[in-house]
């Protein structure tokens, strides 16, 4: 077990370069197996979630080479065998293999995926899409056997614009016979990243980034090169760090449009920012105003930034209201923030944050990835030493977090728990 220690209150200045997006990479890596020859994915972050997917690829027999920020995947040698439970449950994104293997081999066997414990997270919409394409889904004790004689294009309506279900429906239908239409599709930039990748292989996908995606099935997909978009959640997390303790902290290599809703909320609070074509410079600002935030699918306020921004809301003068609409259990960070001095009340899916309160370092636990990010931010601001346990959750999604923060002036170390 690893723990993170932060000696808070240090000013952060300099540049943090944002890595490739976790939630795009974790779909692109499984998508690679749909190609008939080698693919290269550039700008893949070195985080434990991407490592876990490479492990599954290698388990299936793919030839995988990692060259600094790129991954080269040759799927020719893949053997379509059951993905064992210990691999499926390592992360949520293992379920992209469900769709990619079904799309390519018309047959897949694996277990229910893992992922952060932030709500129920069913996969009914993914399974509904597979069934609409003509697949049979046999489910027993979290084990899935899904197969089809032939996948045939279908009209799929998602009950909610789920990122996972949208990408899975695309992966399963790119090689199906005829046209597939996905209605109420997720509009997240990660969905667009995957569609561009598949089109590079020869797929015929239009409309990604809108709520209606159309896919004309093709027979073969060839190897290609693609690049992962910058991680908008990592960018947002460090922008919030800038608003808490920054002195001209530059968050570089970003697509500002992807964090537009965060920028608007920071402006509303009164945070000082300079926005460039591919960077944002953020500084700590005084007399921050309270705001109301409601999480929504893209382009709304991202649920993955809800926990990180809670730390900043403790520094606003007055009452802020934050409503979580995507996950039913994403406030596990709140008791820990309160133990550090915050004044936050939970009422079902809404929290009320009364500020401004000083935060002091304590021992806290990263119960999930973004709860961990929230507590790292609190630790950067707090007076004294903050110790964060279960930091493995954070390492699933933030590349070189200790190095990146140390380089801009934070006092932060990671060590094995004794
Ligand atoms: N949902 C269903 N049925 C489904 C699919 C989703 O009911 O078949 C519900 C979920 O229970 C949840 C909501 O719909 O309440 C959103 O789920 P979605 O499928 O959009 O989320 P996901 O694909 O499981 C991805 C990211 C999450 C991110 C969400 C929303 C990956 C691997 N995960 O999850 O990332 O919060 O989209 O943007 O891409 C994170 O990075 O910390 C993280 C949790």
Boltz pocket constraint, residues with backbone or C-beta under 6 A from the ligand:
constraints:
  - pocket:
      binder: B
      contacts: [[A, 23], [A, 24], [A, 26], [A, 92], [A, 93], [A, 116], [A, 119], [A, 120], [A, 121], [A, 122], [A, 123], [A, 124], [A, 125], [A, 126], [A, 127], [A, 160], [A, 161], [A, 162], [A, 163], [A, 164], [A, 165], [A, 186], [A, 188], [A, 303], [A, 304], [A, 325], [A, 326], [A, 327], [A, 328], [A, 369], [A, 370], [A, 397]]
      max_distance: 6.0
